[in-house]
Amino acid sequence: MRLLVAALDAELVAFPAELDGFDRLVTGPGKLQAAVALTRALERGTYEEIVVVGTGGGIDPVLEAEVYEVTGAIQHDVTDIDGIVGQHVSLPARVDVPGEGIVIATGDHFVDDALAVAGIRSLGAGMVDMETYAYIWVAQEYGVPIRILKSVSDRAQGDAITDWRTTVAACSAQLWDRFAREFAA
């Protein structure tokens, strides 16, 4: 059995309610909700793989409005005791999973500011979201393989929240197309 994970129901609107071989988990937004919900799910059941689908802001201008595999995550909203942004006092600066893909910067606020985007880009990320670092970290703590598919919903600037609300259903359809090709065949 696999576990299909998303932060929000809106990211799964294009998905069938039931998928053979998958349990479904909606964690809620943000790192804490993601970590707690995924931990509870992994305590209750045994999964051969976690498959995360969701949306993210495209902060690398070369990223198109399509689905990308995420193979690394950093935290853009932490600072260590020496004042280094992106470094946590006790967690790894970056968590990675096997494969070729992009790096996402996770933080507990919705990024919608050009200045913030410039700072986050300097950390080496191509997208932003609010959960991926937590998902990868928890999966690794439990020794469960994880894949993350993210659809670019906005540019994380200006009216990003309006853009997200407008595009989330289309992003869900893109995610379902990719998911169906890889997992539901």
N, C-alpha and C positions, 0 to 999 in steps of 0.2 A: 504494500500500500504506500502511496505517495501522499504528500500534504501540499495542497494548493493554498497559497497565502497571498493576501492583499491587505493593504492598510484600510481601505474603504470599500463599501459595497458598490459605490459608483464605478470603481475600477473593474468590477466584475459584471457589469450590466449586459455585456455581449456574450457572456459565458452561460452555458446551460446550468440549471440549478443542480443537477446531478451529473457527475462524471465518473465513469467506470474506473476503478483503481485509484481514486483520489478522495480524500477527505478535504473539506474546505475550512479555512480559518480566516476570519476578518479580524485584524488585531486592533484597529483604531490607529489614529495618526500619532507620530512621535516615537522617539527611541524607547521611552519607558513602557508605553503601552505595547509596542512591538516586542520588546524583550520579555515582558511578563506573559503576554498571550502565547508567544511561541514556546516559552519555557513550560507553561501549563500544558500545552498540547503535547510536547515531547515527554512530559511526565506521565500523561494519560495513555499515550499510544506509541507504537513502534513504527517508524517510517523508514523506507529505503532511500527516500530522497524528499527534499523540500523544493518546491518550485514557487518562486515569488514572482508575481506580476504586479505592475503598477506604473504610475506616471512619475515624471520628474522634469525639472526645468533644465533645458538645454543651455548650458553656459559656454560651451565651446561652439563658436559660430559655424563650424563645419558640420555639426550634427544636424541632420534633417529631421523632419517630423515623422519619425519612424521608430521601430523597436530595436533596441540595442541590448546585447548581453552585457551584464555588469560582472566584472571579475575582480574588482578591488573597491574598497570603501575606506574613506577617511572621515574624520569628524571636523567640520569647519567651525563648530561653536564651542570648542574647548581650548583651554590654555593651561600649560603646565606651571609648576612653581617657579620656573625661570622666565615665564612670560612668553613662551613659544606657542604661537597659535597653531592649532591642529594637533598638538601633542597633549594627551591626557596624562594625568599624574600616575595612573596605574594600568591603563589599557594600552594595547599596541597602537602605534600611530596609524597603522594601516592593516586591514585584514583582507586577505586575498583568497580566491577560490581558483581551481584549475581552469584553464581555457584562455581563449583570446577574447578580449572585450575592453570595455572602458572602465574608468575609475569614477565613482560617484562620491560626492561630498554630502554627508548626512548631518543634519542639524535640527534642533527642535523649534525652528521657526520657518515660516514660508518665506523664501527669498524672493524679493520683488524690487531690488534696488541695484542700479548699475555699479555703484561703488562697492557694495557687498560682493557682487559678481566678480569684479576685478580682483578683490582680495582672495576669494575662493579659488578662482582660476590659477592664482599664483601658487596654490597648494598642489596643483597638478590634476584637478578634477575636470571632467567634461560635462557632468550633470550634477544636479542637486536634488535631494529628497529629504525625507524626515525619518526613515526607518532602516535603510539597507545595512548600515554598519551594525546595528543591533541584531538584525536577522542573521548576518554572517557570523557574528561573534557567538550568539547562542547556538547556532547549528554546529559550529566548531567545538564548543564546550561539550556538546552531546555526541560529537562524532558522526553527525548525519550530513551526507553530501547535500549541497544546496546550489541551485541555479537561480539567477535573477534576471528577469526580462523587464526592461523599462521602456516605456513609450514617451517620447518628448512631447510634453503638453503645452509648454510655454517657454519663454526666454528668461524667466526669473528677473524681469525688470518691469518697471512701470505698472501696467495693468495685468500683471501675471495672474492674480487670483481670478480676474474676469476671464482671461484667456483660458485658464484651467477649467473653469466652470463650463465654458463654451465647448471645449475640446475633449473633456474626459470621456464622453460616450464614444467619440471617434477613436480615441486612444484605446479604449476597451475593445473595440472591434479589431483594431490592429493587433492587440495582444492576443485576442482569441484566434485570429488567423494564424499567427506564429505558433501559438500553443497547440492548435489543432494539427498543424503540419508535423510538429515534433512529438506530441504526446497522445493525441486522440485518434491517430490513424488506425 
